[in-house]
Amino acid sequence: MDKNKIKIMLILSAVICIAAGTAAFEGLIETWIGAAFLVVFFPAFVITLGLWWKASEKEGDYPFIGY
């Protein structure tokens, strides 16, 4: 995968997680909706973060990310 596409997915999932958490904390959305967004997008953030670390030009191993 292209490193730029991974970076876009990484930033997008981070922004969604932060927005959902903040909106749920402030009471703008129901708590369970914010939790549902976090359940879906936080693992996506962790996986894309690991892929972004791996997506280098030189040989390397995938970092252990616990999934």
PDB file of N, H, CA, C and O in Angstrom:
ATOM      1  N   MET A   1       0.835  -1.183   0.000  1.00  0.00           N
ATOM      2  CA  MET A   1       0.000   0.000   0.000  1.00  0.00           C
ATOM      3  C   MET A   1       0.877   1.243   0.000  1.00  0.00           C
ATOM      4  O   MET A   1       1.987   1.239   0.532  1.00  0.00           O
ATOM      5  N   ASP A   2       0.367   2.290  -0.597  1.00  0.00           N
ATOM      6  H   ASP A   2      -0.535   2.293  -1.029  1.00  0.00           H
ATOM      7  CA  ASP A   2       1.089   3.547  -0.671  1.00  0.00           C
ATOM      8  C   ASP A   2       1.105   4.226   0.700  1.00  0.00           C
ATOM      9  O   ASP A   2       0.105   4.232   1.418  1.00  0.00           O
ATOM     10  N   LYS A   3       2.262   4.796   1.049  1.00  0.00           N
ATOM     11  H   LYS A   3       3.075   4.791   0.466  1.00  0.00           H
ATOM     12  CA  LYS A   3       2.404   5.418   2.359  1.00  0.00           C
ATOM     13  C   LYS A   3       1.469   6.626   2.514  1.00  0.00           C
ATOM     14  O   LYS A   3       1.004   6.900   3.620  1.00  0.00           O
ATOM     15  N   ASN A   4       1.192   7.339   1.440  1.00  0.00           N
ATOM     16  H   ASN A   4       1.570   7.116   0.541  1.00  0.00           H
ATOM     17  CA  ASN A   4       0.287   8.490   1.521  1.00  0.00           C
ATOM     18  C   ASN A   4      -1.148   8.070   1.806  1.00  0.00           C
ATOM     19  O   ASN A   4      -1.848   8.744   2.562  1.00  0.00           O
ATOM     20  N   LYS A   5      -1.599   6.962   1.208  1.00  0.00           N
ATOM     21  H   LYS A   5      -1.030   6.415   0.594  1.00  0.00           H
ATOM     22  CA  LYS A   5      -2.951   6.461   1.483  1.00  0.00           C
ATOM     23  C   LYS A   5      -3.069   6.009   2.935  1.00  0.00           C
ATOM     24  O   LYS A   5      -4.088   6.237   3.587  1.00  0.00           O
ATOM     25  N   ILE A   6      -2.013   5.364   3.432  1.00  0.00           N
ATOM     26  H   ILE A   6      -1.185   5.179   2.902  1.00  0.00           H
ATOM     27  CA  ILE A   6      -2.015   4.927   4.825  1.00  0.00           C
ATOM     28  C   ILE A   6      -2.072   6.124   5.751  1.00  0.00           C
ATOM     29  O   ILE A   6      -2.788   6.104   6.752  1.00  0.00           O
ATOM     30  N   LYS A   7      -1.318   7.171   5.426  1.00  0.00           N
ATOM     31  H   LYS A   7      -0.736   7.188   4.613  1.00  0.00           H
ATOM     32  CA  LYS A   7      -1.303   8.369   6.264  1.00  0.00           C
ATOM     33  C   LYS A   7      -2.676   9.040   6.286  1.00  0.00           C
ATOM     34  O   LYS A   7      -3.112   9.525   7.329  1.00  0.00           O
ATOM     35  N   ILE A   8      -3.353   9.069   5.148  1.00  0.00           N
ATOM     36  H   ILE A   8      -2.999   8.674   4.300  1.00  0.00           H
ATOM     37  CA  ILE A   8      -4.699   9.660   5.089  1.00  0.00           C
ATOM     38  C   ILE A   8      -5.671   8.861   5.948  1.00  0.00           C
ATOM     39  O   ILE A   8      -6.462   9.444   6.689  1.00  0.00           O
ATOM     40  N   MET A   9      -5.621   7.527   5.858  1.00  0.00           N
ATOM     41  H   MET A   9      -4.979   7.054   5.256  1.00  0.00           H
ATOM     42  CA  MET A   9      -6.506   6.694   6.682  1.00  0.00           C
ATOM     43  C   MET A   9      -6.172   6.851   8.160  1.00  0.00           C
ATOM     44  O   MET A   9      -7.069   6.846   9.003  1.00  0.00           O
ATOM     45  N   LEU A  10      -4.891   6.991   8.479  1.00  0.00           N
ATOM     46  H   LEU A  10      -4.162   6.996   7.794  1.00  0.00           H
ATOM     47  CA  LEU A  10      -4.454   7.176   9.862  1.00  0.00           C
ATOM     48  C   LEU A  10      -5.014   8.471  10.429  1.00  0.00           C
ATOM     49  O   LEU A  10      -5.579   8.478  11.522  1.00  0.00           O
ATOM     50  N   ILE A  11      -4.863   9.548   9.706  1.00  0.00           N
ATOM     51  H   ILE A  11      -4.403   9.542   8.817  1.00  0.00           H
ATOM     52  CA  ILE A  11      -5.343  10.854  10.174  1.00  0.00           C
ATOM     53  C   ILE A  11      -6.873  10.877  10.254  1.00  0.00           C
ATOM     54  O   ILE A  11      -7.439  11.410  11.208  1.00  0.00           O
ATOM     55  N   LEU A  12      -7.535  10.300   9.253  1.00  0.00           N
ATOM     56  H   LEU A  12      -7.075   9.868   8.478  1.00  0.00           H
ATOM     57  CA  LEU A  12      -8.991  10.272   9.248  1.00  0.00           C
ATOM     58  C   LEU A  12      -9.550   9.484  10.434  1.00  0.00           C
ATOM     59  O   LEU A  12     -10.491   9.934  11.086  1.00  0.00           O
ATOM     60  N   SER A  13      -8.982   8.320  10.715  1.00  0.00           N
ATOM     61  H   SER A  13      -8.216   7.954  10.186  1.00  0.00           H
ATOM     62  CA  SER A  13      -9.471   7.531  11.846  1.00  0.00           C
ATOM     63  C   SER A  13      -9.172   8.225  13.181  1.00  0.00           C
ATOM     64  O   SER A  13      -9.973   8.137  14.111  1.00  0.00           O
ATOM     65  N   ALA A  14      -8.031   8.911  13.283  1.00  0.00           N
ATOM     66  H   ALA A  14      -7.381   8.982  12.527  1.00  0.00           H
ATOM     67  CA  ALA A  14      -7.719   9.641  14.513  1.00  0.00           C
ATOM     68  C   ALA A  14      -8.697  10.797  14.727  1.00  0.00           C
ATOM     69  O   ALA A  14      -9.161  11.022  15.844  1.00  0.00           O
ATOM     70  N   VAL A  15      -9.004  11.516  13.670  1.00  0.00           N
ATOM     71  H   VAL A  15      -8.627  11.333  12.762  1.00  0.00           H
ATOM     72  CA  VAL A  15      -9.939  12.643  13.774  1.00  0.00           C
ATOM     73  C   VAL A  15     -11.333  12.153  14.158  1.00  0.00           C
ATOM     74  O   VAL A  15     -12.009  12.778  14.975  1.00  0.00           O
ATOM     75  N   ILE A  16     -11.763  11.041  13.575  1.00  0.00           N
ATOM     76  H   ILE A  16     -11.214  10.533  12.911  1.00  0.00           H
ATOM     77  CA  ILE A  16     -13.082  10.494  13.907  1.00  0.00           C
ATOM     78  C   ILE A  16     -13.122  10.050  15.365  1.00  0.00           C
ATOM     79  O   ILE A  16     -14.109  10.298  16.058  1.00  0.00           O
ATOM     80  N   CYS A  17     -12.070   9.400  15.837  1.00  0.00           N
ATOM     81  H   CYS A  17     -11.269   9.198  15.274  1.00  0.00           H
ATOM     82  CA  CYS A  17     -12.030   8.971  17.245  1.00  0.00           C
ATOM     83  C   CYS A  17     -12.086  10.165  18.189  1.00  0.00           C
ATOM     84  O   CYS A  17     -12.830  10.151  19.170  1.00  0.00           O
ATOM     85  N   ILE A  18     -11.304  11.192  17.897  1.00  0.00           N
ATOM     86  H   ILE A  18     -10.699  11.203  17.101  1.00  0.00           H
ATOM     87  CA  ILE A  18     -11.281  12.378  18.762  1.00  0.00           C
ATOM     88  C   ILE A  18     -12.629  13.096  18.725  1.00  0.00           C
ATOM     89  O   ILE A  18     -13.140  13.513  19.764  1.00  0.00           O
ATOM     90  N   ALA A  19     -13.202  13.239  17.538  1.00  0.00           N
ATOM     91  H   ALA A  19     -12.786  12.900  16.693  1.00  0.00           H
ATOM     92  CA  ALA A  19     -14.493  13.928  17.412  1.00  0.00           C
ATOM     93  C   ALA A  19     -15.605  13.162  18.111  1.00  0.00           C
ATOM     94  O   ALA A  19     -16.444  13.761  18.782  1.00  0.00           O
ATOM     95  N   ALA A  20     -15.617  11.836  17.960  1.00  0.00           N
ATOM     96  H   ALA A  20     -14.935  11.349  17.415  1.00  0.00           H
ATOM     97  CA  ALA A  20     -16.666  11.041  18.599  1.00  0.00           C
ATOM     98  C   ALA A  20     -16.540  11.081  20.117  1.00  0.00           C
ATOM     99  O   ALA A  20     -17.538  11.205  20.826  1.00  0.00           O
ATOM    100  N   GLY A  21     -15.319  10.975  20.608  1.00  0.00           N
ATOM    101  H   GLY A  21     -14.508  10.874  20.032  1.00  0.00           H
ATOM    102  CA  GLY A  21     -15.114  11.037  22.057  1.00  0.00           C
ATOM    103  C   GLY A  21     -15.492  12.386  22.639  1.00  0.00           C
ATOM    104  O   GLY A  21     -16.127  12.467  23.690  1.00  0.00           O
ATOM    105  N   THR A  22     -15.098  13.433  21.952  1.00  0.00           N
ATOM    106  H   THR A  22     -14.582  13.367  21.098  1.00  0.00           H
ATOM    107  CA  THR A  22     -15.411  14.782  22.424  1.00  0.00           C
ATOM    108  C   THR A  22     -16.908  15.062  22.357  1.00  0.00           C
ATOM    109  O   THR A  22     -17.478  15.631  23.288  1.00  0.00           O
ATOM    110  N   ALA A  23     -17.543  14.664  21.263  1.00  0.00           N
ATOM    111  H   ALA A  23     -17.080  14.201  20.507  1.00  0.00           H
ATOM    112  CA  ALA A  23     -18.981  14.896  21.121  1.00  0.00           C
ATOM    113  C   ALA A  23     -19.770  14.119  22.168  1.00  0.00           C
ATOM    114  O   ALA A  23     -20.754  14.630  22.702  1.00  0.00           O
ATOM    115  N   ALA A  24     -19.355  12.901  22.464  1.00  0.00           N
ATOM    116  H   ALA A  24     -18.556  12.486  22.029  1.00  0.00           H
ATOM    117  CA  ALA A  24     -20.045  12.119  23.488  1.00  0.00           C
ATOM    118  C   ALA A  24     -19.819  12.717  24.875  1.00  0.00           C
ATOM    119  O   ALA A  24     -20.734  12.743  25.697  1.00  0.00           O
ATOM    120  N   PHE A  25     -18.610  13.193  25.133  1.00  0.00           N
ATOM    121  H   PHE A  25     -17.866  13.172  24.464  1.00  0.00           H
ATOM    122  CA  PHE A  25     -18.299  13.795  26.431  1.00  0.00           C
ATOM    123  C   PHE A  25     -19.078  15.090  26.650  1.00  0.00           C
ATOM    124  O   PHE A  25     -19.536  15.369  27.758  1.00  0.00           O
ATOM    125  N   GLU A  26     -19.222  15.867  25.596  1.00  0.00           N
ATOM    126  H   GLU A  26     -18.850  15.640  24.696  1.00  0.00           H
ATOM    127  CA  GLU A  26     -19.934  17.144  25.699  1.00  0.00           C
ATOM    128  C   GLU A  26     -21.450  16.972  25.650  1.00  0.00           C
ATOM    129  O   GLU A  26     -22.185  17.928  25.896  1.00  0.00           O
ATOM    130  N   GLY A  27     -21.924  15.773  25.337  1.00  0.00           N
ATOM    131  H   GLY A  27     -21.327  14.996  25.137  1.00  0.00           H
ATOM    132  CA  GLY A  27     -23.356  15.523  25.300  1.00  0.00           C
ATOM    133  C   GLY A  27     -24.014  15.871  23.974  1.00  0.00           C
ATOM    134  O   GLY A  27     -25.240  15.953  23.893  1.00  0.00           O
ATOM    135  N   LEU A  28     -23.226  16.072  22.950  1.00  0.00           N
ATOM    136  H   LEU A  28     -22.230  16.005  23.016  1.00  0.00           H
ATOM    137  CA  LEU A  28     -23.781  16.398  21.640  1.00  0.00           C
ATOM    138  C   LEU A  28     -24.383  15.179  20.960  1.00  0.00           C
ATOM    139  O   LEU A  28     -25.321  15.302  20.172  1.00  0.00           O
ATOM    140  N   ILE A  29     -23.849  14.011  21.260  1.00  0.00           N
ATOM    141  H   ILE A  29     -23.087  13.911  21.900  1.00  0.00           H
ATOM    142  CA  ILE A  29     -24.397  12.750  20.766  1.00  0.00           C
ATOM    143  C   ILE A  29     -24.544  11.806  21.953  1.00  0.00           C
ATOM    144  O   ILE A  29     -23.949  12.021  23.009  1.00  0.00           O
ATOM    145  N   GLU A  30     -25.328  10.782  21.772  1.00  0.00           N
ATOM    146  H   GLU A  30     -25.812  10.607  20.914  1.00  0.00           H
ATOM    147  CA  GLU A  30     -25.499   9.791  22.831  1.00  0.00           C
ATOM    148  C   GLU A  30     -24.172   9.090  23.098  1.00  0.00           C
ATOM    149  O   GLU A  30     -23.354   8.931  22.193  1.00  0.00           O
ATOM    150  N   THR A  31     -23.967   8.677  24.323  1.00  0.00           N
ATOM    151  H   THR A  31     -24.632   8.806  25.059  1.00  0.00           H
ATOM    152  CA  THR A  31     -22.723   8.023  24.710  1.00  0.00           C
ATOM    153  C   THR A  31     -22.501   6.732  23.939  1.00  0.00           C
ATOM    154  O   THR A  31     -21.370   6.430  23.560  1.00  0.00           O
ATOM    155  N   TRP A  32     -23.551   5.969  23.702  1.00  0.00           N
ATOM    156  H   TRP A  32     -24.470   6.214  24.010  1.00  0.00           H
ATOM    157  CA  TRP A  32     -23.385   4.692  23.007  1.00  0.00           C
ATOM    158  C   TRP A  32     -23.001   4.900  21.543  1.00  0.00           C
ATOM    159  O   TRP A  32     -22.331   4.053  20.952  1.00  0.00           O
ATOM    160  N   ILE A  33     -23.418   6.019  20.957  1.00  0.00           N
ATOM    161  H   ILE A  33     -23.962   6.707  21.437  1.00  0.00           H
ATOM    162  CA  ILE A  33     -23.025   6.307  19.575  1.00  0.00           C
ATOM    163  C   ILE A  33     -21.541   6.643  19.526  1.00  0.00           C
ATOM    164  O   ILE A  33     -20.825   6.172  18.641  1.00  0.00           O
ATOM    165  N   GLY A  34     -21.080   7.444  20.461  1.00  0.00           N
ATOM    166  H   GLY A  34     -21.661   7.827  21.180  1.00  0.00           H
ATOM    167  CA  GLY A  34     -19.652   7.753  20.534  1.00  0.00           C
ATOM    168  C   GLY A  34     -18.825   6.506  20.778  1.00  0.00           C
ATOM    169  O   GLY A  34     -17.757   6.338  20.190  1.00  0.00           O
ATOM    170  N   ALA A  35     -19.319   5.629  21.650  1.00  0.00           N
ATOM    171  H   ALA A  35     -20.187   5.766  22.128  1.00  0.00           H
ATOM    172  CA  ALA A  35     -18.619   4.376  21.914  1.00  0.00           C
ATOM    173  C   ALA A  35     -18.591   3.483  20.678  1.00  0.00           C
ATOM    174  O   ALA A  35     -17.593   2.810  20.420  1.00  0.00           O
ATOM    175  N   ALA A  36     -19.677   3.476  19.916  1.00  0.00           N
ATOM    176  H   ALA A  36     -20.487   4.023  20.125  1.00  0.00           H
ATOM    177  CA  ALA A  36     -19.719   2.664  18.695  1.00  0.00           C
ATOM    178  C   ALA A  36     -18.693   3.163  17.678  1.00  0.00           C
ATOM    179  O   ALA A  36     -18.018   2.361  17.032  1.00  0.00           O
ATOM    180  N   PHE A  37     -18.574   4.479  17.535  1.00  0.00           N
ATOM    181  H   PHE A  37     -19.123   5.130  18.060  1.00  0.00           H
ATOM    182  CA  PHE A  37     -17.555   5.014  16.637  1.00  0.00           C
ATOM    183  C   PHE A  37     -16.154   4.639  17.104  1.00  0.00           C
ATOM    184  O   PHE A  37     -15.301   4.295  16.285  1.00  0.00           O
ATOM    185  N   LEU A  38     -15.909   4.701  18.405  1.00  0.00           N
ATOM    186  H   LEU A  38     -16.602   4.981  19.070  1.00  0.00           H
ATOM    187  CA  LEU A  38     -14.596   4.342  18.920  1.00  0.00           C
ATOM    188  C   LEU A  38     -14.299   2.860  18.736  1.00  0.00           C
ATOM    189  O   LEU A  38     -13.165   2.489  18.432  1.00  0.00           O
ATOM    190  N   VAL A  39     -15.297   2.017  18.914  1.00  0.00           N
ATOM    191  H   VAL A  39     -16.218   2.319  19.161  1.00  0.00           H
ATOM    192  CA  VAL A  39     -15.104   0.575  18.733  1.00  0.00           C
ATOM    193  C   VAL A  39     -14.726   0.264  17.289  1.00  0.00           C
ATOM    194  O   VAL A  39     -13.927  -0.637  17.040  1.00  0.00           O
ATOM    195  N   VAL A  40     -15.285   0.991  16.350  1.00  0.00           N
ATOM    196  H   VAL A  40     -15.934   1.724  16.552  1.00  0.00           H
ATOM    197  CA  VAL A  40     -14.987   0.739  14.935  1.00  0.00           C
ATOM    198  C   VAL A  40     -13.677   1.393  14.505  1.00  0.00           C
ATOM    199  O   VAL A  40     -12.872   0.758  13.824  1.00  0.00           O
ATOM    200  N   PHE A  41     -13.451   2.635  14.885  1.00  0.00           N
ATOM    201  H   PHE A  41     -14.105   3.151  15.438  1.00  0.00           H
ATOM    202  CA  PHE A  41     -12.347   3.387  14.312  1.00  0.00           C
ATOM    203  C   PHE A  41     -11.048   3.333  15.102  1.00  0.00           C
ATOM    204  O   PHE A  41      -9.992   3.586  14.522  1.00  0.00           O
ATOM    205  N   PHE A  42     -11.067   3.017  16.399  1.00  0.00           N
ATOM    206  H   PHE A  42     -11.925   2.812  16.870  1.00  0.00           H
ATOM    207  CA  PHE A  42      -9.803   2.917  17.126  1.00  0.00           C
ATOM    208  C   PHE A  42      -8.949   1.740  16.649  1.00  0.00           C
ATOM    209  O   PHE A  42      -7.744   1.919  16.471  1.00  0.00           O
ATOM    210  N   PRO A  43      -9.510   0.543  16.431  1.00  0.00           N
ATOM    211  CA  PRO A  43      -8.677  -0.520  15.851  1.00  0.00           C
ATOM    212  C   PRO A  43      -8.153  -0.155  14.461  1.00  0.00           C
ATOM    213  O   PRO A  43      -7.030  -0.516  14.109  1.00  0.00           O
ATOM    214  N   ALA A  44      -8.951   0.550  13.680  1.00  0.00           N
ATOM    215  H   ALA A  44      -9.863   0.843  13.966  1.00  0.00           H
ATOM    216  CA  ALA A  44      -8.472   1.004  12.372  1.00  0.00           C
ATOM    217  C   ALA A  44      -7.291   1.950  12.537  1.00  0.00           C
ATOM    218  O   ALA A  44      -6.342   1.898  11.755  1.00  0.00           O
ATOM    219  N   PHE A  45      -7.339   2.817  13.552  1.00  0.00           N
ATOM    220  H   PHE A  45      -8.110   2.859  14.188  1.00  0.00           H
ATOM    221  CA  PHE A  45      -6.228   3.719  13.836  1.00  0.00           C
ATOM    222  C   PHE A  45      -4.970   2.940  14.206  1.00  0.00           C
ATOM    223  O   PHE A  45      -3.886   3.233  13.703  1.00  0.00           O
ATOM    224  N   VAL A  46      -5.110   1.964  15.073  1.00  0.00           N
ATOM    225  H   VAL A  46      -5.991   1.726  15.482  1.00  0.00           H
ATOM    226  CA  VAL A  46      -3.950   1.183  15.529  1.00  0.00           C
ATOM    227  C   VAL A  46      -3.336   0.393  14.369  1.00  0.00           C
ATOM    228  O   VAL A  46      -2.114   0.339  14.233  1.00  0.00           O
ATOM    229  N   ILE A  47      -4.169  -0.208  13.548  1.00  0.00           N
ATOM    230  H   ILE A  47      -5.162  -0.164  13.658  1.00  0.00           H
ATOM    231  CA  ILE A  47      -3.667  -1.000  12.424  1.00  0.00           C
ATOM    232  C   ILE A  47      -2.986  -0.103  11.388  1.00  0.00           C
ATOM    233  O   ILE A  47      -1.915  -0.447  10.887  1.00  0.00           O
ATOM    234  N   THR A  48      -3.589   1.034  11.062  1.00  0.00           N
ATOM    235  H   THR A  48      -4.459   1.313  11.469  1.00  0.00           H
ATOM    236  CA  THR A  48      -2.950   1.919  10.095  1.00  0.00           C
ATOM    237  C   THR A  48      -1.681   2.548  10.658  1.00  0.00           C
ATOM    238  O   THR A  48      -0.750   2.827   9.903  1.00  0.00           O
ATOM    239  N   LEU A  49      -1.626   2.775  11.958  1.00  0.00           N
ATOM    240  H   LEU A  49      -2.383   2.549  12.571  1.00  0.00           H
ATOM    241  CA  LEU A  49      -0.396   3.272  12.563  1.00  0.00           C
ATOM    242  C   LEU A  49       0.733   2.250  12.407  1.00  0.00           C
ATOM    243  O   LEU A  49       1.862   2.616  12.080  1.00  0.00           O
ATOM    244  N   GLY A  50       0.430   0.980  12.640  1.00  0.00           N
ATOM    245  H   GLY A  50      -0.487   0.683  12.906  1.00  0.00           H
ATOM    246  CA  GLY A  50       1.433  -0.068  12.443  1.00  0.00           C
ATOM    247  C   GLY A  50       1.857  -0.183  10.994  1.00  0.00           C
ATOM    248  O   GLY A  50       3.039  -0.370  10.706  1.00  0.00           O
ATOM    249  N   LEU A  51       0.900  -0.075  10.071  1.00  0.00           N
ATOM    250  H   LEU A  51      -0.061   0.077  10.305  1.00  0.00           H
ATOM    251  CA  LEU A  51       1.237  -0.125   8.648  1.00  0.00           C
ATOM    252  C   LEU A  51       2.059   1.086   8.223  1.00  0.00           C
ATOM    253  O   LEU A  51       2.953   0.962   7.386  1.00  0.00           O
ATOM    254  N   TRP A  52       1.772   2.245   8.784  1.00  0.00           N
ATOM    255  H   TRP A  52       1.046   2.346   9.465  1.00  0.00           H
ATOM    256  CA  TRP A  52       2.535   3.447   8.448  1.00  0.00           C
ATOM    257  C   TRP A  52       3.970   3.326   8.931  1.00  0.00           C
ATOM    258  O   TRP A  52       4.897   3.738   8.233  1.00  0.00           O
ATOM    259  N   TRP A  53       4.165   2.758  10.128  1.00  0.00           N
ATOM    260  H   TRP A  53       3.412   2.422  10.695  1.00  0.00           H
ATOM    261  CA  TRP A  53       5.529   2.537  10.615  1.00  0.00           C
ATOM    262  C   TRP A  53       6.264   1.556   9.725  1.00  0.00           C
ATOM    263  O   TRP A  53       7.469   1.692   9.510  1.00  0.00           O
ATOM    264  N   LYS A  54       5.544   0.557   9.199  1.00  0.00           N
ATOM    265  H   LYS A  54       4.566   0.446   9.374  1.00  0.00           H
ATOM    266  CA  LYS A  54       6.155  -0.472   8.370  1.00  0.00           C
ATOM    267  C   LYS A  54       6.426   0.028   6.965  1.00  0.00           C
ATOM    268  O   LYS A  54       7.385  -0.417   6.334  1.00  0.00           O
ATOM    269  N   ALA A  55       5.620   0.927   6.463  1.00  0.00           N
ATOM    270  H   ALA A  55       4.841   1.288   6.975  1.00  0.00           H
ATOM    271  CA  ALA A  55       5.680   1.341   5.063  1.00  0.00           C
ATOM    272  C   ALA A  55       6.901   2.212   4.798  1.00  0.00           C
ATOM    273  O   ALA A  55       6.773   3.401   4.505  1.00  0.00           O
ATOM    274  N   SER A  56       8.056   1.629   4.898  1.00  0.00           N
ATOM    275  H   SER A  56       8.160   0.664   5.136  1.00  0.00           H
ATOM    276  CA  SER A  56       9.283   2.358   4.613  1.00  0.00           C
ATOM    277  C   SER A  56       9.892   1.817   3.328  1.00  0.00           C
ATOM    278  O   SER A  56       9.437   0.813   2.780  1.00  0.00           O
ATOM    279  N   GLU A  57      10.891   2.478   2.877  1.00  0.00           N
ATOM    280  H   GLU A  57      11.261   3.293   3.323  1.00  0.00           H
ATOM    281  CA  GLU A  57      11.548   2.084   1.636  1.00  0.00           C
ATOM    282  C   GLU A  57      12.518   0.926   1.835  1.00  0.00           C
ATOM    283  O   GLU A  57      12.840   0.229   0.873  1.00  0.00           O
ATOM    284  N   LYS A  58      12.984   0.708   3.040  1.00  0.00           N
ATOM    285  H   LYS A  58      12.722   1.274   3.822  1.00  0.00           H
ATOM    286  CA  LYS A  58      13.960  -0.345   3.290  1.00  0.00           C
ATOM    287  C   LYS A  58      13.291  -1.584   3.872  1.00  0.00           C
ATOM    288  O   LYS A  58      12.115  -1.554   4.234  1.00  0.00           O
ATOM    289  N   GLU A  59      14.039  -2.658   3.959  1.00  0.00           N
ATOM    290  H   GLU A  59      14.995  -2.682   3.665  1.00  0.00           H
ATOM    291  CA  GLU A  59      13.532  -3.896   4.549  1.00  0.00           C
ATOM    292  C   GLU A  59      13.179  -3.669   6.003  1.00  0.00           C
ATOM    293  O   GLU A  59      13.839  -2.901   6.703  1.00  0.00           O
ATOM    294  N   GLY A  60      12.153  -4.330   6.444  1.00  0.00           N
ATOM    295  H   GLY A  60      11.616  -4.954   5.875  1.00  0.00           H
ATOM    296  CA  GLY A  60      11.763  -4.189   7.826  1.00  0.00           C
ATOM    297  C   GLY A  60      10.713  -5.218   8.182  1.00  0.00           C
ATOM    298  O   GLY A  60      10.156  -5.890   7.314  1.00  0.00           O
ATOM    299  N   ASP A  61      10.458  -5.329   9.445  1.00  0.00           N
ATOM    300  H   ASP A  61      10.911  -4.783  10.150  1.00  0.00           H
ATOM    301  CA  ASP A  61       9.474  -6.265   9.938  1.00  0.00           C
ATOM    302  C   ASP A  61       8.268  -5.479  10.429  1.00  0.00           C
ATOM    303  O   ASP A  61       8.395  -4.323  10.834  1.00  0.00           O
ATOM    304  N   TYR A  62       7.104  -6.104  10.392  1.00  0.00           N
ATOM    305  H   TYR A  62       7.000  -7.043  10.063  1.00  0.00           H
ATOM    306  CA  TYR A  62       5.910  -5.460  10.917  1.00  0.00           C
ATOM    307  C   TYR A  62       6.037  -5.311  12.428  1.00  0.00           C
ATOM    308  O   TYR A  62       6.443  -6.252  13.110  1.00  0.00           O
ATOM    309  N   PRO A  63       5.695  -4.141  12.957  1.00  0.00           N
ATOM    310  CA  PRO A  63       5.753  -3.980  14.408  1.00  0.00           C
ATOM    311  C   PRO A  63       4.626  -4.763  15.062  1.00  0.00           C
ATOM    312  O   PRO A  63       3.558  -4.933  14.474  1.00  0.00           O
ATOM    313  N   PHE A  64       4.863  -5.233  16.266  1.00  0.00           N
ATOM    314  H   PHE A  64       5.731  -5.095  16.743  1.00  0.00           H
ATOM    315  CA  PHE A  64       3.812  -5.947  16.993  1.00  0.00           C
ATOM    316  C   PHE A  64       2.807  -4.945  17.493  1.00  0.00           C
ATOM    317  O   PHE A  64       3.151  -4.044  18.258  1.00  0.00           O
ATOM    318  N   ILE A  65       1.546  -5.093  17.064  1.00  0.00           N
ATOM    319  H   ILE A  65       1.267  -5.826  16.443  1.00  0.00           H
ATOM    320  CA  ILE A  65       0.519  -4.144  17.472  1.00  0.00           C
ATOM    321  C   ILE A  65      -0.590  -4.831  18.255  1.00  0.00           C
ATOM    322  O   ILE A  65      -1.586  -4.187  18.586  1.00  0.00           O
ATOM    323  N   GLY A  66      -0.454  -6.103  18.559  1.00  0.00           N
ATOM    324  H   GLY A  66       0.354  -6.627  18.290  1.00  0.00           H
ATOM    325  CA  GLY A  66      -1.388  -6.771  19.429  1.00  0.00           C
ATOM    326  C   GLY A  66      -2.672  -7.248  18.783  1.00  0.00           C
ATOM    327  O   GLY A  66      -3.583  -7.671  19.494  1.00  0.00           O
ATOM    328  N   TYR A  67      -2.783  -7.198  17.466  1.00  0.00           N
ATOM    329  H   TYR A  67      -2.043  -6.854  16.888  1.00  0.00           H
ATOM    330  CA  TYR A  67      -3.986  -7.672  16.802  1.00  0.00           C
ATOM    331  C   TYR A  67      -3.669  -8.921  16.028  1.00  0.00           C
ATOM    332  O   TYR A  67      -4.553  -9.491  15.387  1.00  0.00           O
TER     333      TYR A  67
END
